[in-house]
């Protein structure tokens, strides 16, 4: 986790903010992740990759909403993953998906999603972390972010 990047994120208008926890939005983002994940299996071409990224991103964002963390800059959201206990493999996976999505969506590169099951596993990993997020863990995550932002 790059503390200077998190500080940068906190200074951006749509960047990192600590807000009131939004459990209803957390549930809505996870529901959206599940629905998007279903679409991964039926999408074709570049849309399979784009959809895969958003399934993973929405599942991840569900964690942030449960903790009262708002962040509209995707790179900043991904920078927080370590605080939730994600391993480097998961972090690299979603970063690669994000880059693939950008290349396919904005630069019209012909990229394909190689493994739909990895998307499913990532969403499941987010659900596992979400289920384990109790008030103590949430407070610890928020405190770490606040310390980085304030120092």
Backbone as CSV, one residue per row, in Angstrom:
resi,resn,N_x,N_y,N_z,CA_x,CA_y,CA_z,C_x,C_y,C_z
1,UNK,0.852,-1.178,0.000,0.000,0.000,0.000,0.894,1.236,0.000
2,UNK,0.622,2.111,-0.923,1.408,3.329,-1.080,0.724,4.472,-0.315
3,UNK,1.302,4.831,0.830,0.700,5.867,1.673,0.637,7.216,0.970
4,UNK,1.641,7.532,0.155,1.618,8.820,-0.545,0.471,8.851,-1.565
5,UNK,0.182,7.713,-2.163,-0.938,7.652,-3.109,-2.266,7.821,-2.380
6,UNK,-2.372,7.224,-1.203,-3.600,7.380,-0.418,-3.788,8.840,-0.005
7,UNK,-2.706,9.498,0.380,-2.791,10.933,0.705,-3.241,11.721,-0.514
8,UNK,-2.660,11.401,-1.673,-3.055,12.066,-2.919,-4.544,11.845,-3.167
9,UNK,-4.988,10.617,-2.985,-6.395,10.273,-3.203,-7.304,11.098,-2.294
10,UNK,-6.886,11.293,-1.063,-7.696,12.050,-0.105,-7.796,13.529,-0.476
11,UNK,-6.841,14.028,-1.237,-6.859,15.441,-1.636,-7.702,15.695,-2.891
12,UNK,-8.101,14.638,-3.581,-8.867,14.804,-4.824,-10.353,14.978,-4.507
13,UNK,-11.031,15.770,-5.336,-12.441,16.055,-5.058,-13.312,14.798,-5.094
14,UNK,-13.010,13.844,-5.933,-13.789,12.599,-5.999,-12.980,11.441,-5.415
15,UNK,-11.972,11.806,-4.650,-11.077,10.797,-4.100,-11.582,10.209,-2.804
16,UNK,-10.678,9.850,-1.973,-10.946,9.128,-0.744,-11.572,10.028,0.323
17,UNK,-12.713,9.560,0.856,-13.381,10.262,1.951,-13.919,9.255,2.943
18,UNK,-13.797,9.576,4.210,-14.444,8.772,5.244,-15.823,9.365,5.469
19,UNK,-16.834,8.539,5.314,-18.227,8.967,5.451,-18.919,8.024,6.438
20,UNK,-20.181,8.278,6.670,-20.966,7.362,7.493,-21.074,6.020,6.773
21,UNK,-20.982,4.942,7.520,-21.109,3.611,6.923,-22.453,3.492,6.210
22,UNK,-22.443,2.814,5.080,-23.638,2.671,4.253,-23.927,1.186,4.002
23,UNK,-24.420,0.466,5.026,-24.657,-0.964,4.835,-25.646,-1.263,3.704
24,UNK,-26.644,-0.405,3.512,-27.603,-0.635,2.426,-26.928,-0.507,1.058
25,UNK,-25.986,0.425,0.927,-25.245,0.549,-0.330,-24.252,-0.598,-0.488
26,UNK,-23.704,-1.048,0.612,-22.825,-2.209,0.562,-23.588,-3.406,-0.012
27,UNK,-24.785,-3.629,0.496,-25.630,-4.722,-0.012,-25.963,-4.519,-1.490
28,UNK,-26.264,-3.281,-1.868,-26.626,-2.986,-3.256,-25.438,-3.211,-4.199
29,UNK,-24.248,-2.829,-3.777,-23.061,-3.051,-4.618,-22.758,-4.544,-4.758
30,UNK,-22.967,-5.307,-3.688,-22.712,-6.739,-3.800,-23.766,-7.397,-4.688
31,UNK,-24.996,-6.934,-4.595,-26.042,-7.454,-5.480,-25.695,-7.126,-6.934
32,UNK,-25.214,-5.927,-7.160,-24.795,-5.519,-8.506,-23.633,-6.384,-8.986
33,UNK,-22.707,-6.684,-8.091,-21.570,-7.553,-8.441,-22.068,-8.930,-8.861
34,UNK,-23.019,-9.470,-8.109,-23.571,-10.787,-8.443,-24.260,-10.776,-9.811
35,UNK,-25.049,-9.743,-10.065,-25.751,-9.640,-11.346,-24.761,-9.462,-12.498
36,UNK,-23.742,-8.661,-12.268,-22.726,-8.438,-13.292,-21.936,-9.716,-13.532
37,UNK,-21.646,-10.451,-12.456,-20.946,-11.722,-12.592,-21.738,-12.687,-13.475
38,UNK,-23.046,-12.744,-13.302,-23.874,-13.592,-14.161,-23.694,-13.218,-15.629
39,UNK,-23.588,-11.921,-15.884,-23.425,-11.443,-17.259,-22.066,-11.796,-17.853
40,UNK,-21.069,-11.987,-16.999,-19.734,-12.365,-17.489,-19.820,-13.660,-18.294
41,UNK,-20.632,-14.573,-17.811,-20.718,-15.891,-18.442,-21.465,-15.876,-19.774
42,UNK,-22.272,-14.833,-20.004,-23.003,-14.762,-21.271,-22.452,-13.698,-22.223
43,UNK,-21.640,-12.796,-21.716,-21.075,-11.740,-22.568,-20.065,-12.335,-23.547
44,UNK,-19.841,-11.609,-24.616,-18.860,-12.043,-25.611,-17.900,-10.903,-25.923
45,UNK,-16.787,-11.269,-26.553,-15.810,-10.278,-26.990,-15.305,-9.412,-25.859
46,UNK,-15.106,-8.141,-26.170,-14.549,-7.205,-25.179,-15.471,-7.019,-23.981
47,UNK,-16.780,-7.239,-24.178,-17.728,-7.016,-23.081,-17.550,-8.025,-21.962
48,UNK,-17.041,-9.177,-22.267,-16.761,-10.174,-21.229,-15.698,-9.634,-20.276
49,UNK,-14.645,-9.045,-20.807,-13.567,-8.466,-19.999,-14.061,-7.239,-19.226
50,UNK,-14.785,-6.377,-19.888,-15.304,-5.162,-19.248,-16.248,-5.534,-18.104
51,UNK,-17.132,-6.460,-18.379,-18.092,-6.914,-17.372,-17.377,-7.583,-16.204
52,UNK,-16.351,-8.366,-16.492,-15.579,-9.036,-15.440,-14.967,-8.011,-14.484
53,UNK,-14.398,-6.955,-15.043,-13.802,-5.933,-14.185,-14.852,-5.320,-13.267
54,UNK,-16.004,-4.973,-13.824,-17.027,-4.323,-13.004,-17.640,-5.267,-11.972
55,UNK,-17.711,-6.552,-12.262,-18.174,-7.507,-11.253,-17.226,-7.471,-10.054
56,UNK,-15.932,-7.515,-10.332,-14.925,-7.475,-9.266,-14.917,-6.125,-8.552
57,UNK,-14.965,-5.051,-9.322,-14.903,-3.715,-8.725,-16.105,-3.466,-7.815
58,UNK,-17.295,-3.837,-8.268,-18.479,-3.616,-7.440,-18.434,-4.436,-6.161
59,UNK,-17.914,-5.651,-6.239,-17.761,-6.472,-5.036,-16.778,-5.809,-4.062
60,UNK,-15.692,-5.294,-4.593,-14.713,-4.584,-3.768,-15.314,-3.316,-3.166
61,UNK,-16.047,-2.578,-3.975,-16.634,-1.318,-3.496,-17.666,-1.574,-2.395
62,UNK,-18.281,-2.737,-2.416,-19.202,-3.119,-1.358,-18.509,-3.088,0.006
63,UNK,-17.262,-3.516,0.035,-16.486,-3.492,1.281,-16.285,-2.057,1.758
64,UNK,-15.973,-1.175,0.834,-15.752,0.216,1.201,-17.016,0.844,1.779
65,UNK,-18.145,0.576,1.149,-19.400,1.150,1.626,-19.746,0.652,3.030
66,UNK,-19.471,-0.611,3.297,-19.749,-1.144,4.633,-18.908,-0.434,5.692
67,UNK,-17.727,0.021,5.290,-16.815,0.694,6.223,-16.981,2.217,6.222
68,UNK,-17.830,2.734,5.348,-17.980,4.184,5.280,-16.792,4.847,4.599
69,UNK,-16.375,4.264,3.496,-15.274,4.817,2.708,-15.812,5.086,1.316
70,UNK,-15.734,6.338,0.903,-16.203,6.724,-0.427,-14.981,7.048,-1.278
71,UNK,-14.980,6.545,-2.487,-13.860,6.793,-3.377,-14.320,6.560,-4.813
72,UNK,-14.306,7.595,-5.622,-14.781,7.483,-6.992,-13.649,7.372,-8.010
73,UNK,-12.431,7.254,-7.528,-11.278,7.072,-8.404,-10.837,5.615,-8.264
74,UNK,-10.989,4.849,-9.327,-10.757,3.410,-9.259,-9.360,3.062,-8.757
75,UNK,-8.333,3.756,-9.223,-6.973,3.464,-8.755,-6.867,3.641,-7.243
76,UNK,-7.558,4.617,-6.717,-7.524,4.859,-5.273,-8.239,3.744,-4.521
77,UNK,-9.353,3.292,-5.049,-10.071,2.177,-4.440,-9.166,0.949,-4.383
78,UNK,-8.500,0.668,-5.484,-7.622,-0.510,-5.539,-6.451,-0.382,-4.567
79,UNK,-6.022,0.841,-4.321,-4.900,1.071,-3.407,-5.246,0.670,-1.970
80,UNK,-6.529,0.614,-1.642,-6.966,0.301,-0.279,-7.105,-1.205,-0.012
81,UNK,-6.942,-2.018,-1.021,-7.218,-3.451,-0.893,-6.415,-4.141,0.206
82,UNK,-5.202,-3.734,0.380,-4.338,-4.350,1.386,-4.934,-4.223,2.787
83,UNK,-5.636,-3.115,3.041,-6.245,-2.895,4.355,-7.313,-3.936,4.678
84,UNK,-7.870,-4.539,3.642,-8.909,-5.550,3.827,-8.343,-6.968,3.841
85,UNK,-7.038,-7.087,3.733,-6.402,-8.391,3.793,-6.239,-9.091,2.456
86,UNK,-6.442,-8.365,1.364,-6.214,-8.967,0.057,-4.727,-9.230,-0.131
87,UNK,-4.427,-10.327,-0.773,-3.045,-10.667,-1.061,-2.635,-10.052,-2.397
88,UNK,-1.328,-10.021,-2.624,-0.783,-9.419,-3.842,-1.395,-10.036,-5.100
89,UNK,-1.658,-11.318,-5.073,-2.246,-12.009,-6.226,-3.603,-11.411,-6.606
90,UNK,-4.452,-11.172,-5.590,-5.770,-10.560,-5.829,-5.634,-9.118,-6.311
91,UNK,-4.739,-8.388,-5.699,-4.534,-6.977,-6.051,-4.035,-6.878,-7.491
92,UNK,-3.066,-7.697,-7.836,-2.551,-7.689,-9.213,-3.621,-8.116,-10.207
93,UNK,-4.444,-9.081,-9.819,-5.494,-9.566,-10.719,-6.468,-8.447,-11.093
94,UNK,-6.973,-7.718,-10.102,-7.952,-6.677,-10.431,-7.284,-5.502,-11.145
95,UNK,-6.034,-5.231,-10.845,-5.320,-4.183,-11.583,-5.153,-4.570,-13.052
96,UNK,-4.838,-5.841,-13.295,-4.729,-6.319,-14.679,-6.076,-6.275,-15.386
97,UNK,-7.133,-6.654,-14.675,-8.480,-6.556,-15.256,-8.818,-5.107,-15.613
98,UNK,-8.467,-4.202,-14.717,-8.750,-2.783,-14.951,-8.012,-2.296,-16.195
99,UNK,-6.756,-2.650,-16.292,-5.966,-2.234,-17.457,-6.529,-2.856,-18.733
100,UNK,-6.909,-4.107,-18.666,-7.528,-4.764,-19.816,-8.826,-4.096,-20.216
101,UNK,-9.629,-3.744,-19.220,-10.889,-3.034,-19.495,-10.624,-1.719,-20.207
102,UNK,-9.660,-0.964,-19.744,-9.324,0.324,-20.365,-8.883,0.116,-21.811
103,UNK,-8.011,-0.857,-22.010,-7.511,-1.116,-23.372,-8.633,-1.554,-24.303
104,UNK,-9.525,-2.395,-23.812,-10.630,-2.893,-24.642,-11.694,-1.825,-24.876
105,UNK,-11.996,-1.065,-23.837,-13.099,-0.107,-23.916,-12.710,1.185,-24.617
106,UNK,-11.532,1.715,-24.327,-11.152,3.029,-24.851,-10.229,2.967,-26.057
107,UNK,-9.456,1.891,-26.168,-8.499,1.795,-27.262,-8.844,0.670,-28.228
108,UNK,-10.020,0.048,-27.990,-10.599,-0.953,-28.876,-9.654,-2.106,-29.201
109,UNK,-8.809,-2.435,-28.238,-7.938,-3.603,-28.420,-8.765,-4.875,-28.278
110,UNK,-8.418,-5.869,-29.023,-9.119,-7.154,-28.973,-8.522,-8.016,-27.873
111,UNK,-9.002,-7.823,-26.677,-8.536,-8.599,-25.534,-9.663,-9.517,-25.086
112,UNK,-9.296,-10.648,-24.543,-10.313,-11.568,-24.064,-10.061,-11.915,-22.606
113,UNK,-11.124,-12.260,-21.922,-11.027,-12.737,-20.554,-10.611,-14.196,-20.602
114,UNK,-9.519,-14.507,-19.939,-8.968,-15.858,-20.031,-9.621,-16.856,-19.081
115,UNK,-10.119,-16.401,-17.934,-10.632,-17.349,-16.951,-11.790,-16.734,-16.163
116,UNK,-13.001,-17.118,-16.516,-14.191,-16.609,-15.837,-14.220,-17.019,-14.365
117,UNK,-13.658,-18.174,-14.072,-13.681,-18.672,-12.693,-12.871,-17.788,-11.749
118,UNK,-11.841,-17.122,-12.259,-11.061,-16.204,-11.425,-11.930,-15.024,-10.979
119,UNK,-12.803,-14.591,-11.866,-13.724,-13.493,-11.534,-14.650,-13.956,-10.410
120,UNK,-15.195,-15.134,-10.579,-16.097,-15.698,-9.577,-15.386,-15.837,-8.232
121,UNK,-14.137,-16.295,-8.245,-13.358,-16.453,-7.013,-13.096,-15.100,-6.347
122,UNK,-12.829,-14.069,-7.160,-12.576,-12.746,-6.598,-13.829,-12.214,-5.908
123,UNK,-14.965,-12.346,-6.559,-16.231,-11.885,-5.959,-16.492,-12.666,-4.668
124,UNK,-16.259,-13.966,-4.689,-16.445,-14.784,-3.492,-15.499,-14.353,-2.378
125,UNK,-14.271,-14.016,-2.741,-13.300,-13.524,-1.741,-13.824,-12.238,-1.089
126,UNK,-14.384,-11.357,-1.879,-14.965,-10.118,-1.341,-16.121,-10.426,-0.393
127,UNK,-16.950,-11.398,-0.757,-18.076,-11.778,0.103,-17.580,-12.336,1.433
128,UNK,-16.515,-13.107,1.390,-15.939,-13.674,2.613,-15.418,-12.561,3.515
129,UNK,-14.701,-11.622,2.929,-14.176,-10.484,3.701,-15.333,-9.661,4.265
130,UNK,-16.348,-9.442,3.453,-17.520,-8.667,3.871,-18.196,-9.313,5.080
131,UNK,-18.363,-10.622,5.037,-19.010,-11.345,6.140,-18.198,-11.253,7.436
132,UNK,-16.895,-11.099,7.304,-16.021,-11.020,8.476,-15.811,-9.593,8.995
133,UNK,-16.363,-8.620,8.300,-16.170,-7.221,8.712,-17.095,-6.894,9.886
134,UNK,-16.538,-6.929,11.073,-17.309,-6.518,12.243,-16.917,-5.087,12.608
135,UNK,-17.565,-4.533,13.609,-17.327,-3.126,13.969,-15.875,-2.872,14.366
136,UNK,-15.239,-3.839,14.994,-13.836,-3.685,15.400,-12.916,-3.587,14.179
137,UNK,-13.117,-4.466,13.203,-12.296,-4.440,11.993,-12.551,-3.166,11.191
138,UNK,-13.809,-2.767,11.121,-14.153,-1.540,10.398,-13.460,-0.348,11.036
139,UNK,-13.522,-0.263,12.341,-12.890,0.855,13.044,-11.383,0.852,12.834
140,UNK,-10.775,-0.315,12.827,-9.340,-0.427,12.603,-8.956,0.067,11.198
141,UNK,-9.720,-0.328,10.198,-9.467,0.114,8.817,-9.617,1.621,8.706
142,UNK,-10.685,2.145,9.280,-10.933,3.597,9.222,-9.808,4.366,9.937
143,UNK,-9.359,3.841,11.065,-8.295,4.497,11.831,-6.992,4.528,11.024
144,UNK,-6.672,3.420,10.352,-5.461,3.376,9.527,-5.533,4.409,8.399
145,UNK,-6.680,4.505,7.767,-6.843,5.495,6.684,-6.727,6.900,7.238
146,UNK,-7.397,7.158,8.344,-7.355,8.490,8.944,-5.933,8.873,9.331
147,UNK,-5.182,7.930,9.895,-3.788,8.195,10.257,-2.948,8.562,9.033
148,UNK,-3.153,7.844,7.943,-2.418,8.151,6.709,-2.815,9.520,6.195
149,UNK,-4.107,9.819,6.225,-4.588,11.094,5.715,-4.090,12.276,6.557
150,UNK,-3.988,12.066,7.853,-3.621,13.151,8.764,-2.113,13.369,8.891
151,UNK,-1.324,12.385,8.520,0.137,12.518,8.686,0.835,12.893,7.402
